[in-house]
Amino acid sequence: MGHEDMVIIGRVSGALVIGALIGFERTFHGRPAGFRTHSLVCIASAILMIVTVYQNQWMTFLEHDAIRTDPTRMAQGIMTGIGFLGAGVIFKEGLTVRGLTTAASIWVTAAIGILVGIGFWFAAIVGTAAALIVLALFRYIEARLPSEFYAHHMLRFARDHVIGEEEVHKLIHDHGFTIANLSSRLSESGQQFEYRMTIKSRDRKNAEALSTYLRGRPEVVEFRITPTGD
């Protein structure tokens, strides 16, 4: 086994380890694209770049300098192609979009795989450390940063027990929320009346207080408080 063969094995193995490290964080938090997906993405990026780095080993039918592929074009193709996989993990839950962070982690894993494939180990290791810091450490920092809590709120009543919009505004404001927009409609063949709105607050705990209050209102047929997320 020659020196170049050992280098190739080392780079593919490194891509496997790096992809697995990033994917483990996603698996741990129950995301659809986790341990195996990130490992495969990193390996695929690495071996595609190895194809261009060691093109003299497979272009044996041509004169050595007759043609050479451009490694940067391969990198561009990888980063463009990875978009379909990123799009596959982004999905809607009602009015909430989720999976953006996982899509970004797949994208950065592909970029790190490219660095491993060309043997740029220092940049690959630094990039891996940065990605893991963002995915793991920043989660706790983000949770402690002051921010506004947004949620989609649906409130449904029987048609003959509907409260007015003014009372809805007061009810929401009394629980520490403000209403960004408010719409209403009849549903269930006109038997029920429904308010839909986006609400925001400085304190997430206000959502539980609002939920507890609404559970005690007998005229409320159904309600939903859906936090927006990444």
N, CA and C of each residue as an Amber inpcrd file, in Angstrom:
protein
   690
   0.8580000  -1.2010000   0.0000000   0.0000000   0.0000000   0.0000000
   0.8890000   1.2450000   0.0000000   0.6850000   2.0950000  -0.9960000
   1.5330000   3.2580000  -1.1460000   1.1650000   4.4000000  -0.2120000
   2.0130000   5.4340000  -0.2450000   1.7920000   6.5990000   0.6130000
   0.4720000   7.2950000   0.2810000   0.1800000   7.4490000  -1.0260000
  -1.0560000   8.1210000  -1.4270000  -2.2870000   7.3440000  -0.9670000
  -2.2040000   6.0140000  -0.9930000  -3.3240000   5.2010000  -0.5230000
  -3.5810000   5.4430000   0.9630000  -2.5140000   5.5460000   1.7440000
  -2.6480000   5.8130000   3.1740000  -3.2560000   7.1900000   3.4200000
  -2.8520000   8.1590000   2.5980000  -3.4010000   9.5150000   2.7330000
  -4.9050000   9.5060000   2.4500000  -5.2970000   8.7930000   1.4050000
  -6.7260000   8.7190000   1.0570000  -7.5230000   8.0610000   2.1780000
  -7.0140000   6.9430000   2.7050000  -7.6970000   6.2670000   3.8180000
  -7.8000000   7.1950000   5.0220000  -6.7340000   7.9370000   5.3020000
  -6.7360000   8.8720000   6.4310000  -7.7700000   9.9720000   6.2620000
  -7.8830000  10.4850000   5.0480000  -8.8290000  11.5780000   4.8080000
 -10.2820000  11.0950000   4.8760000 -10.5570000   9.9420000   4.3180000
 -11.9200000   9.4030000   4.3830000 -12.2890000   9.0770000   5.8320000
 -11.3360000   8.5010000   6.5630000 -11.5860000   8.1880000   7.9740000
 -11.8140000   9.4630000   8.7770000 -11.0180000  10.4840000   8.5030000
 -11.2060000  11.7620000   9.1920000 -12.5640000  12.3720000   8.9020000
 -13.0000000  12.2680000   7.6390000 -14.3230000  12.7840000   7.2700000
 -15.4240000  12.0320000   8.0010000 -15.2460000  10.7170000   8.1420000
 -16.2240000   9.8980000   8.8650000 -16.3320000  10.3490000  10.3180000
 -15.2000000  10.5400000  10.9720000 -15.1950000  10.9440000  12.3810000
 -15.8140000  12.3280000  12.5550000 -15.4380000  13.2640000  11.7010000
 -15.9450000  14.6370000  11.8060000 -17.4520000  14.6770000  11.5490000
 -17.9050000  13.9890000  10.5020000 -19.3440000  13.9540000  10.2130000
 -20.1260000  13.3220000  11.3500000 -19.5500000  12.2740000  11.9400000
 -20.2250000  11.5970000  13.0520000 -20.3250000  12.5020000  14.2740000
 -19.2820000  13.2880000  14.5510000 -19.2960000  14.2000000  15.6960000
 -20.4070000  15.2370000  15.5640000 -20.5060000  15.8350000  14.3860000
 -21.5400000  16.8550000  14.1720000 -22.9210000  16.2070000  14.1680000
 -23.0320000  15.0460000  13.5330000 -24.3210000  14.3540000  13.4610000
 -24.8100000  13.8640000  14.8090000 -23.8700000  13.5030000  15.6990000
 -24.2770000  13.0230000  17.0190000 -25.0620000  14.0840000  17.7750000
 -24.6370000  15.3450000  17.6520000 -25.3460000  16.4270000  18.3410000
 -26.7690000  16.5400000  17.8280000 -26.9660000  16.3710000  16.5310000
 -28.3030000  16.4350000  15.9500000 -29.1480000  15.2290000  16.3820000
 -28.5440000  14.0380000  16.3980000 -29.2590000  12.8430000  16.8380000
 -29.6790000  12.9580000  18.2920000 -28.7810000  13.4790000  19.1150000
 -29.0480000  13.6250000  20.5460000 -30.2820000  14.4740000  20.7940000
 -30.5170000  15.4680000  19.9210000 -31.6690000  16.3510000  20.0830000
 -32.8450000  15.9330000  19.2000000 -32.8040000  14.6900000  18.7160000
 -33.9690000  14.1180000  18.0350000 -34.2650000  14.6800000  16.6700000
 -33.2510000  15.1480000  15.9540000 -33.4860000  15.7150000  14.6260000
 -33.5010000  14.6160000  13.5680000 -34.2440000  14.8220000  12.4690000
 -34.3970000  13.7600000  11.4720000 -33.1020000  13.4050000  10.7480000
 -32.2230000  14.3680000  10.5380000 -30.9300000  14.1090000   9.8960000
 -29.8650000  14.1490000  10.9820000 -29.3610000  12.9720000  11.3490000
 -28.4490000  12.9290000  12.4790000 -27.1400000  12.2490000  12.1920000
 -26.7950000  11.2700000  13.0180000 -25.5000000  10.6070000  13.0420000
 -25.0860000  10.0760000  11.6630000 -25.9180000   9.2340000  11.0620000
 -25.5530000   8.6010000   9.7940000 -25.5740000   9.5800000   8.6320000
 -26.5820000  10.4650000   8.6100000 -26.7050000  11.4180000   7.4990000
 -25.4860000  12.3300000   7.4140000 -25.0920000  12.9130000   8.5430000
 -23.9410000  13.8220000   8.5410000 -22.6420000  13.0840000   8.2150000
 -22.5180000  11.8520000   8.6890000 -21.3240000  11.0610000   8.3590000
 -21.2240000  10.8440000   6.8530000 -22.3410000  10.4600000   6.2210000
 -22.3400000  10.2090000   4.7840000 -22.0730000  11.4860000   3.9880000
 -22.6310000  12.6020000   4.4320000 -22.4160000  13.8780000   3.7410000
 -20.9370000  14.2560000   3.7600000 -20.3110000  14.1160000   4.9250000
 -18.9060000  14.4880000   5.0450000 -18.0160000  13.5550000   4.2250000
 -18.3120000  12.2590000   4.2600000 -17.5320000  11.2920000   3.4740000
 -17.6930000  11.5750000   1.9830000 -18.9270000  11.8190000   1.5410000
 -19.1840000  12.0720000   0.1190000 -18.4240000  13.3060000  -0.3620000
 -18.4440000  14.3720000   0.4280000 -17.7290000  15.5920000   0.0480000
 -16.2330000  15.3280000  -0.0490000 -15.7260000  14.5700000   0.9250000
 -14.2900000  14.2870000   0.9480000 -13.8570000  13.4570000  -0.2580000
 -14.6030000  12.3830000  -0.5580000 -14.1560000  11.5150000  -1.6490000
 -14.3210000  12.1830000  -3.0120000 -15.3050000  13.0690000  -3.1500000
 -15.4470000  13.7930000  -4.4110000 -14.2850000  14.7590000  -4.6250000
 -13.8100000  15.3600000  -3.5410000 -12.6390000  16.2370000  -3.6730000
 -11.3720000  15.4240000  -3.8900000 -11.2930000  14.2280000  -3.2800000
 -10.1390000  13.3470000  -3.5110000 -10.0520000  12.9780000  -4.9910000
 -11.2170000  12.8120000  -5.6420000 -11.2590000  12.5080000  -7.0700000
 -10.4930000  13.5510000  -7.8700000 -10.6550000  14.8320000  -7.5090000
  -9.9800000  15.8890000  -8.2600000  -8.5260000  16.0680000  -7.8120000
  -8.2660000  15.8800000  -6.5140000  -6.8980000  16.0510000  -6.0110000
  -5.9700000  14.9930000  -6.5980000  -6.4900000  13.7680000  -6.7200000
  -5.6790000  12.6630000  -7.2390000  -6.1310000  12.2480000  -8.6380000
  -6.4630000  13.2320000  -9.4490000  -6.9770000  12.9140000 -10.7800000
  -5.9280000  12.2550000 -11.6680000  -4.6520000  12.4230000 -11.3640000
  -3.6090000  11.7880000 -12.1770000  -3.6370000  10.2640000 -12.0540000
  -4.3020000   9.7500000 -10.9950000  -4.3610000   8.3020000 -10.8070000
  -5.4480000   7.6370000 -11.6460000  -6.4540000   8.4240000 -12.0570000
  -7.5210000   7.8160000 -12.8400000  -7.6060000   8.3540000 -14.2660000
  -6.8690000   9.4330000 -14.5620000  -6.8100000   9.9420000 -15.9370000
  -5.5800000   9.3680000 -16.6550000  -5.3810000   8.0640000 -16.5440000
  -4.1900000   7.4360000 -17.1120000  -4.2520000   7.3080000 -18.6280000
  -5.4320000   7.4670000 -19.2030000  -5.5810000   7.2970000 -20.6520000
  -5.2250000   8.5610000 -21.4270000  -4.9150000   9.6520000 -20.7090000
  -4.5870000  10.9160000 -21.3510000  -3.1650000  11.3130000 -21.0120000
  -2.6280000  12.1690000 -21.8460000  -1.3360000  12.7590000 -21.5100000
  -1.4580000  13.4990000 -20.1860000  -0.4090000  13.4860000 -19.3990000
  -0.4730000  14.0260000 -18.0340000  -1.0010000  15.4580000 -17.9930000
  -0.5630000  16.2950000 -18.9170000  -0.9650000  17.7050000 -18.9010000
  -2.0110000  18.0220000 -19.9610000  -2.5790000  16.9610000 -20.5720000
  -3.5470000  17.2130000 -21.6450000  -4.8090000  17.8610000 -21.1020000
  -5.2700000  17.4040000 -19.9410000  -6.4820000  17.9670000 -19.3420000
  -6.4110000  17.8090000 -17.8360000  -6.8620000  18.8100000 -17.1390000
  -6.9240000  18.7300000 -15.6790000  -8.2560000  19.3380000 -15.2390000
  -8.9580000  18.6340000 -14.3760000 -10.2220000  19.1600000 -13.8710000
  -9.9430000  20.2070000 -12.8020000 -10.8600000  21.1370000 -12.6520000
 -10.7120000  22.2300000 -11.6940000 -11.3540000  21.8310000 -10.3650000
 -10.5770000  21.6750000  -9.2950000 -11.1450000  21.2660000  -8.0070000
 -12.2050000  22.2300000  -7.4700000 -12.0720000  23.5160000  -7.8020000
 -13.0420000  24.4790000  -7.2880000 -14.4260000  24.2600000  -7.9050000
 -14.4610000  23.7500000  -9.1360000 -15.7550000  23.4660000  -9.7650000
 -16.4270000  22.2850000  -9.0840000 -15.6250000  21.2960000  -8.6720000
 -16.1830000  20.1780000  -7.9280000 -16.7610000  20.6560000  -6.5970000
 -16.0300000  21.5420000  -5.9080000 -16.5060000  22.0860000  -4.6260000
 -17.8230000  22.8280000  -4.8200000 -17.9170000  23.6210000  -5.8950000
 -19.1580000  24.3440000  -6.1780000 -20.3040000  23.3760000  -6.4320000
 -20.0050000  22.2970000  -7.1620000 -21.0390000  21.3110000  -7.4360000
 -21.5330000  20.6170000  -6.1760000 -20.6050000  20.3180000  -5.2600000
 -20.9830000  19.6740000  -3.9980000 -21.9020000  20.5880000  -3.1970000
 -21.5170000  21.8550000  -3.0480000 -22.2870000  22.7820000  -2.2220000
 -23.6430000  23.0950000  -2.8470000 -23.7180000  23.0580000  -4.1760000
 -25.0180000  23.2500000  -4.8380000 -25.8950000  22.0110000  -4.6610000
 -25.2960000  20.8500000  -4.8650000 -26.0560000  19.6050000  -4.7730000
 -26.5620000  19.2940000  -3.3810000 -25.8430000  19.7540000  -2.3650000
 -26.2490000  19.4470000  -0.9880000 -27.5450000  20.1710000  -0.6240000
 -27.9420000  21.1250000  -1.4570000 -29.1590000  21.8750000  -1.1860000
 -30.4050000  20.9990000  -1.1250000 -30.4560000  19.9360000  -1.9630000
 -31.6630000  19.0930000  -1.9620000 -31.8010000  18.3620000  -0.6350000
 -30.6700000  17.9890000  -0.0260000 -30.7200000  17.2860000   1.2520000
 -31.1210000  18.2540000   2.3650000 -30.5900000  19.4730000   2.3060000
 -30.9650000  20.4840000   3.2950000 -32.4440000  20.8140000   3.2270000
 -32.9610000  20.9210000   2.0000000 -34.3830000  21.2280000   1.8350000
 -35.2560000  20.1110000   2.3850000 -34.7390000  18.8780000   2.3420000
 -35.5170000  17.7370000   2.8010000 -35.7450000  17.6920000   4.2990000
 -34.9160000  18.3890000   5.0700000 -35.0740000  18.3550000   6.5280000
 -35.7970000  19.5900000   7.0520000 -36.1580000  20.5030000   6.1520000
 -36.9240000  21.6900000   6.5470000 -38.4040000  21.3820000   6.3340000
 -39.2010000  21.5380000   7.3600000 -40.6130000  21.2130000   7.2400000
 -41.4500000  22.1470000   8.1000000 -42.7290000  22.1830000   7.7800000
 -43.6650000  23.0470000   8.5060000 -44.4790000  22.2310000   9.4850000
 -44.6440000  22.7890000  10.6680000 -45.5670000  22.2540000  11.6540000
 -46.6130000  23.3310000  11.8990000 -47.7190000  23.2280000  11.2010000
 -48.7040000  24.3010000  11.2690000 -48.1300000  25.5510000  10.6240000
 -47.9940000  26.6200000  11.4220000 -47.4370000  27.8590000  10.9190000
 -45.9620000  28.0090000  11.2820000 -45.3780000  26.9900000  11.8640000
 -43.9980000  27.0490000  12.3230000 -43.0850000  26.2810000  11.3660000
 -41.9570000  26.8790000  11.0230000 -40.9580000  26.2340000  10.1780000
 -39.8500000  25.6870000  11.0650000 -39.5160000  24.4070000  10.8830000
 -38.4710000  23.7650000  11.6750000 -37.4440000  23.1070000  10.7570000
 -36.2740000  22.8460000  11.2920000 -35.2470000  22.1340000  10.5360000
 -34.1870000  23.0130000   9.9200000 -34.2770000  24.3220000  10.1060000
 -33.3090000  25.2260000   9.4870000 -31.9010000  25.0080000  10.0460000
 -31.7990000  24.7810000  11.3500000 -30.4850000  24.5540000  11.9490000
 -29.8800000  23.2500000  11.4560000 -30.6940000  22.2120000  11.3280000
 -30.1900000  20.9410000  10.8070000 -29.7380000  21.0920000   9.3600000
 -30.4930000  21.8340000   8.5540000 -30.0910000  22.0810000   7.1610000
 -28.7480000  22.8020000   7.1090000 -28.5730000  23.7860000   8.0040000
 -27.3070000  24.5190000   8.0500000 -26.1660000  23.6070000   8.4960000
 -26.4390000  22.6870000   9.4280000 -25.3880000  21.7780000   9.9000000
 -24.9680000  20.8130000   8.7850000 -25.9140000  20.3950000   7.9420000
 -25.5820000  19.5470000   6.7940000 -24.6910000  20.3210000   5.8150000
 -25.0290000  21.5730000   5.6230000 -24.2640000  22.4220000   4.7020000
 -22.8280000  22.6020000   5.1850000 -22.6610000  22.9120000   6.4730000
 -21.3120000  23.1220000   7.0080000 -20.5400000  21.8060000   7.0480000
 -21.2260000  20.6850000   7.2580000 -20.5540000  19.3860000   7.2320000
 -20.0100000  19.0870000   5.8410000 -20.7710000  19.4340000   4.8050000
 -20.2920000  19.2570000   3.4330000 -19.0570000  20.1300000   3.1830000
 -19.0720000  21.3580000   3.6910000 -17.9260000  22.2550000   3.5110000
 -16.6790000  21.6970000   4.2070000 -16.8660000  21.1690000   5.4070000
 -15.7360000  20.5800000   6.1420000 -15.2250000  19.3440000   5.4110000
 -16.1320000  18.5640000   4.8500000 -15.7280000  17.3970000   4.0670000
 -14.8590000  17.7820000   2.8850000 -15.1610000  18.9040000   2.2510000
 -14.3420000  19.3980000   1.1410000 -12.9240000  19.7140000   1.6290000
 -12.8300000  20.3480000   2.7820000 -11.5120000  20.6790000   3.3470000
 -10.7150000  19.4130000   3.6610000 -11.3870000  18.4090000   4.2150000
 -10.7070000  17.1420000   4.5130000 -10.2550000  16.4690000   3.2190000
 -11.1120000  16.5170000   2.2030000 -10.7920000  15.8730000   0.9290000
  -9.5470000  16.4260000   0.2680000  -9.2930000  17.7100000   0.4240000
  -8.0890000  18.3070000  -0.1830000  -6.9150000  18.3170000   0.7870000
  -7.1410000  17.8120000   2.0130000  -6.0540000  17.7160000   2.9760000
  -5.7830000  18.9740000   3.7690000  -6.7280000  19.8950000   3.8150000
  -6.5730000  21.1400000   4.5760000  -7.0510000  20.8690000   6.0050000
  -6.2690000  20.1030000   6.7390000  -6.6900000  19.5880000   8.0390000
  -6.9060000  20.6770000   9.0850000  -6.0250000  21.6740000   9.1090000
  -6.1500000  22.7030000  10.1450000  -7.4870000  23.4280000  10.0340000
  -7.8370000  23.8520000   8.8120000  -9.1060000  24.5460000   8.5950000
 -10.2810000  23.6200000   8.9020000 -10.1350000  22.3330000   8.5650000
 -11.2200000  21.3790000   8.8260000 -11.4530000  21.2030000  10.3270000
 -10.3780000  21.1040000  11.0860000 -10.4930000  20.9260000  12.5390000
 -11.0730000  22.1740000  13.1880000 -10.5960000  23.3430000  12.7590000
 -11.1370000  24.6040000  13.2870000 -12.6220000  24.7280000  12.9400000
 -12.9810000  24.3800000  11.7040000 -14.3840000  24.4420000  11.2860000
 -15.2600000  23.4830000  12.0730000 -14.7400000  22.2910000  12.3530000
 -15.4920000  21.3090000  13.1460000 -15.7250000  21.8270000  14.5620000
 -14.6750000  22.3720000  15.1630000 -14.8060000  22.9210000  16.5200000
 -15.8290000  24.0540000  16.5500000 -15.7710000  24.9300000  15.5440000
 -16.7100000  26.0530000  15.4830000 -18.1410000  25.5560000  15.3180000
 -18.3390000  24.5440000  14.4590000 -19.6860000  24.0030000  14.2330000
 -20.2480000  23.3700000  15.5060000 -19.4160000  22.6180000  16.2140000
 -19.8750000  21.9750000  17.4480000 -20.1710000  23.0050000  18.5360000
 -19.3750000  24.0680000  18.5820000 -19.6330000  25.1400000  19.5540000
 -20.9790000  25.7980000  19.2730000 -21.2360000  26.0740000  17.9940000
 -22.4980000  26.7170000  17.6260000 -23.6820000  25.8060000  17.9470000
 -23.5800000  24.5210000  17.5980000 -24.7030000  23.5980000  17.7830000
 -24.9460000  23.2480000  19.2460000 -23.8830000  23.0850000  20.0120000
 -24.0290000  22.6360000  21.4000000 -24.0290000  23.8000000  22.3930000
 -22.9510000  24.5760000  22.4020000 -22.8180000  25.6350000  23.4040000
 -23.7940000  26.7810000  23.1710000 -23.9380000  27.1920000  21.9150000
 -24.8030000  28.3360000  21.6200000 -26.2530000  28.0520000  21.9560000
 -26.6500000  26.7820000  22.0020000 -28.0190000  26.4260000  22.3810000
 -28.3340000  26.9440000  23.7840000 -27.3790000  26.7680000  24.6990000
 -27.5800000  27.2000000  26.0840000 -27.4780000  28.7190000  26.2130000
 -26.5800000  29.3090000  25.4350000 -26.4580000  30.7740000  25.4560000
 -27.7290000  31.4080000  24.9190000 -28.2400000  30.8620000  23.8000000
 -29.4490000  31.3980000  23.1770000 -30.6420000  31.3240000  24.1190000
 -30.7230000  30.2260000  24.8950000 -31.8450000  30.0430000  25.8170000
 -31.8370000  31.0790000  26.9300000 -30.6620000  31.6410000  27.2280000
 -30.5350000  32.5980000  28.3310000 -30.4920000  34.0560000  27.8680000
 -30.4560000  34.2600000  26.5680000 -30.4560000  35.6210000  26.0510000
 -31.8600000  36.2200000  26.1530000 -31.9380000  37.5110000  26.4610000
 -33.2670000  38.1400000  26.4790000 -33.8320000  38.1990000  25.0630000
 -35.0410000  37.7290000  24.9060000 -35.6600000  37.7310000  23.5830000
 -37.1710000  37.6920000  23.7440000 -37.8540000  38.0700000  22.6890000
 -39.3030000  38.0230000  22.6990000 -39.7840000  36.6330000  22.2890000
 -40.7860000  36.1550000  23.0000000 -41.3880000  34.8510000  22.7340000
 -42.5780000  35.0580000  21.7960000 -42.5380000  34.4300000  20.6210000
 -43.6250000  34.5330000  19.6520000 -44.3760000  33.2070000  19.5720000
 -45.6790000  33.2920000  19.3990000 -46.4850000  32.0800000  19.2560000
 -47.6940000  32.3710000  18.3780000 -48.1510000  31.3460000  17.6810000
 -49.4090000  31.4210000  16.9300000 -50.5120000  30.9250000  17.8590000
 -51.5680000  31.7200000  17.9840000 -52.6200000  31.4210000  18.9590000
 -53.9620000  31.2990000  18.2550000 -54.6440000  30.1890000  18.5160000
 -55.9810000  29.9670000  17.9790000 -56.9420000  29.8110000  19.1540000
 -58.0810000  30.4710000  19.0610000 -59.0680000  30.4800000  20.1370000
 -60.4300000  30.2230000  19.5080000 -61.1290000  29.1450000  19.9280000
 -62.3810000  28.7610000  19.2860000 -63.5220000  28.7050000  20.3060000
 -64.6820000  29.2280000  19.8860000 -65.8750000  29.2650000  20.7320000
 -67.0580000  28.6770000  19.9780000 -68.0560000  28.2450000  20.7390000
 -69.3480000  27.9380000  20.1120000 -69.9180000  29.2420000  19.5800000
 -70.6630000  29.1770000  18.4800000 -71.0970000  30.4030000  17.8060000
 -71.9440000  31.3030000  18.6950000 -72.7080000  30.7060000  19.6110000
 -73.5880000  31.5120000  20.4550000 -72.9260000  31.9090000  21.7850000
 -71.6010000  31.6300000  21.9380000 -70.8930000  32.0230000  23.1580000
 -69.5730000  32.7250000  22.8330000 -69.5840000  33.5260000  21.7860000
 -68.3610000  34.1970000  21.3350000 -68.1180000  35.4560000  22.1490000
 -66.8650000  35.6910000  22.5330000 -66.5110000  36.9530000  23.1720000
 -66.0060000  37.9090000  22.0920000 -66.1780000  39.2110000  22.3060000
 -65.8120000  40.2090000  21.3090000 -64.3110000  40.4130000  21.1910000
 -63.9000000  41.0670000  20.1150000 -62.4760000  41.3060000  19.8690000
 -61.8540000  42.1500000  20.9760000 -62.6150000  43.1120000  21.5010000
 -62.0860000  43.9610000  22.5660000 -61.7540000  43.1430000  23.8050000
 -62.6150000  42.1790000  24.1200000 -62.3480000  41.3230000  25.2770000
 -61.1750000  40.3860000  25.0140000 -61.0380000  39.9450000  23.7600000
 -59.8930000  39.0970000  23.4030000 -58.5890000  39.8640000  23.6010000
 -58.5500000  41.1100000  23.1350000 -57.3590000  41.9490000  23.3180000
 -57.0330000  42.1040000  24.8000000 -58.0560000  42.3610000  25.5990000
 -57.8360000  42.5570000  27.0390000 -57.3300000  41.2660000  27.6910000
 -57.9390000  40.1430000  27.3090000 -57.5430000  38.8520000  27.8570000
 -56.0640000  38.5700000  27.5690000 -55.6630000  38.8070000  26.3340000
 -54.2720000  38.5550000  25.9250000 -53.3160000  39.5010000  26.6400000
 -53.6820000  40.7850000  26.6860000 -52.8160000  41.7820000  27.3200000
 -52.6780000  41.5410000  28.8210000 -53.7490000  41.0830000  29.4530000
 -53.6960000  40.8190000  30.8950000 -52.7350000  39.6910000  31.2480000
 -52.4010000  38.8710000  30.2770000 -51.4650000  37.7690000  30.5190000
 -50.0710000  38.0660000  29.9630000 -49.7980000  39.3410000  29.7170000
 -48.4400000  39.7480000  29.3520000 -48.1020000  39.6380000  27.8810000
 -49.1080000  39.4630000  27.0260000 -48.8640000  39.3470000  25.5890000
 -49.3770000  40.5780000  24.8520000 -48.8010000  40.8020000  23.6860000
 -49.3640000  41.7670000  22.7430000 -49.7160000  41.0030000  21.4700000
 -50.7000000  41.5060000  20.7370000 -51.1780000  40.8250000  19.5310000
 -50.5900000  41.5080000  18.3080000 -49.8700000  40.7190000  17.4770000
 -49.2880000  41.2700000  16.2540000 -50.3490000  41.3970000  15.1650000
 -51.2390000  40.4370000  15.0660000 -52.3520000  40.5270000  14.1090000
 -53.4790000  39.6300000  14.6070000 -54.6670000  39.9170000  14.1510000
 -55.8420000  39.1640000  14.6100000 -56.7940000  38.9560000  13.4390000
 -57.2010000  37.7170000  13.2360000 -58.1840000  37.4080000  12.2000000
 -59.2530000  36.5120000  12.8110000 -60.3970000  36.4370000  12.1650000
 -61.4910000  35.6140000  12.6960000 -62.2320000  34.9470000  11.5540000
 -62.8980000  33.8410000  11.8740000 -63.6590000  33.1250000  10.8530000
 -64.6540000  32.1800000  11.5170000 -65.6710000  31.7990000  10.7620000
 -66.6040000  30.7580000  11.1740000 -66.0750000  29.4170000  10.6840000
 -66.2590000  28.3720000  11.4970000 -65.8160000  27.0400000  11.0910000
 -66.8660000  26.0110000  11.4870000 -66.6050000  24.7620000  11.1400000
 -67.5250000  23.6630000  11.4410000 -68.9430000  23.9700000  10.9430000
 -69.0280000  24.3510000   9.6550000 -70.3150000  24.6610000   9.0130000
 -71.0620000  25.7630000   9.7500000 -70.3100000  26.7320000  10.2580000
 -70.9230000  27.8710000  10.9170000 -71.2890000  27.6550000  12.3690000
 -70.9410000  26.5100000  12.9360000 -71.3160000  26.2110000  14.3200000
 -70.3080000  26.7660000  15.3380000 -69.1190000  27.0640000  14.8840000
 -68.0860000  27.5720000  15.7850000 -67.4430000  28.8210000  15.2140000
 -66.9420000  29.6630000  16.1270000 -66.2790000  30.9120000  15.7340000
 -64.8380000  30.8620000  16.2420000 -63.9250000  31.2840000  15.3980000
 -62.5020000  31.0920000  15.6950000 -61.7110000  32.3890000  15.5030000
 -60.8710000  32.7030000  16.4790000 -59.9010000  33.7970000  16.3640000
 -58.5210000  33.1910000  16.1260000 -57.7560000  33.7900000  15.2130000
 -56.3610000  33.4090000  15.0200000 -55.4990000  34.6600000  15.1020000
 -54.3590000  34.5200000  15.7610000 -53.5010000  35.6860000  15.9700000
 -52.0650000  35.2530000  16.2140000 -51.1590000  36.1900000  16.0670000
 -49.7690000  35.9970000  16.4850000 -49.5660000  36.8350000  17.7340000
 -49.0800000  36.1950000  18.7860000 -48.8990000  36.9020000  20.0540000
 -47.4210000  36.8780000  20.4390000 -47.0030000  37.8730000  21.2010000
 -45.6020000  37.9190000  21.6400000 -45.5230000  38.4240000  23.0710000
 -44.4640000  37.9930000  23.7470000 -44.2640000  38.3630000  25.1420000
 -42.7740000  38.3370000  25.4490000 -42.3770000  39.0240000  26.5100000
 -40.9840000  39.0070000  26.9630000 -40.6820000  37.7830000  27.8230000
 -41.7110000  37.0800000  28.2610000 -41.5340000  35.9710000  29.1950000
 -42.2850000  34.7410000  28.6930000 -41.5570000  33.6450000  28.4610000
 -42.1680000  32.4040000  27.9930000 -43.1870000  31.8440000  28.9780000
 -42.9920000  32.1130000  30.2790000 -43.8760000  31.5680000  31.2990000
 -45.2960000  32.1100000  31.1710000 -45.4570000  33.2330000  30.4810000
 -46.8020000  33.7830000  30.2900000 -47.6840000  32.8450000  29.4740000
 -47.0580000  32.0170000  28.6240000 -47.8360000  31.0800000  27.8020000
 -48.5390000  30.0530000  28.6800000 -47.8640000  29.5590000  29.7030000
 -48.4720000  28.5850000  30.6070000 -49.5990000  29.2180000  31.4120000
 -49.3820000  30.4860000  31.8340000 -50.4350000  31.1840000  32.5840000
 -51.6690000  31.3870000  31.7120000 -51.4600000  31.7510000  30.4510000
 -52.5790000  31.9370000  29.5230000 -53.2950000  30.6130000  29.2750000
 -52.5310000  29.5480000  29.1050000 -53.1170000  28.2260000  28.8810000
 -53.9690000  27.7960000  30.0750000 -53.4550000  27.9970000  31.2640000
 -54.1960000  27.6240000  32.4820000 -55.5050000  28.3950000  32.5750000
 -55.4400000  29.6830000  32.2450000 -56.6480000  30.5200000  32.3100000
 -57.6920000  30.0470000  31.2930000 -57.2590000  29.7710000  30.0650000
 -58.1990000  29.3650000  29.0210000 -58.8330000  28.0120000  29.3110000
 -58.0880000  27.1230000  29.9730000 -58.6570000  25.8220000  30.3380000
 -59.8060000  25.9660000  31.3350000 -59.7990000  27.0730000  32.0720000
 -60.8470000  27.3010000  33.0510000 -62.0430000  28.0640000  32.5250000
 -61.9780000  28.5010000  31.2580000 -63.1020000  29.2250000  30.6630000
 -64.0130000  28.2230000  29.9530000 -65.2320000  27.9870000  30.4680000
 -66.1090000  26.9460000  29.8970000 -66.5580000  27.2390000  28.4700000
 -66.6110000  28.5310000  28.0850000 -67.0730000  28.8500000  26.7320000
 -66.0080000  28.5910000  25.6620000 -64.7720000  28.3430000  26.0780000
 -63.7020000  28.0590000  25.1200000 -63.8010000  26.5970000  24.6970000
 -64.1370000  26.3600000  23.4240000 -64.2710000  25.0000000  22.9020000
 -62.8970000  24.3880000  22.6420000 -61.9860000  25.2020000  22.1160000
 -60.6540000  24.7130000  21.7660000 -59.7080000  25.9040000  21.6870000
 -58.4580000  25.6910000  22.0750000 -57.4410000  26.7180000  21.8830000
 -56.1160000  26.0510000  21.5740000 -55.2270000  26.8120000  20.9500000
 -53.8980000  26.2980000  20.6240000 -52.8940000  27.4310000  20.7510000
 -51.7780000  27.1680000  21.4370000 -50.6630000  28.1220000  21.5310000
 -49.4460000  27.4000000  20.9550000 -49.0030000  27.8150000  19.7580000
 -47.9120000  27.1350000  19.0680000 -46.6970000  28.0530000  18.9770000
 -45.6610000  27.8030000  19.7980000 -44.4560000  28.6460000  19.7350000
 -43.7900000  28.5400000  18.3600000 -43.2570000  29.6420000  17.8830000
 -42.4820000  29.6060000  16.6560000 -41.1060000  29.0760000  17.0040000
 -40.4710000  28.3530000  16.1130000 -39.1600000  27.7710000  16.3650000
 -38.3120000  27.7520000  15.1210000 -37.0340000  27.2510000  15.2620000
 -36.1370000  27.1940000  14.1270000 -36.2970000  25.8940000  13.3610000
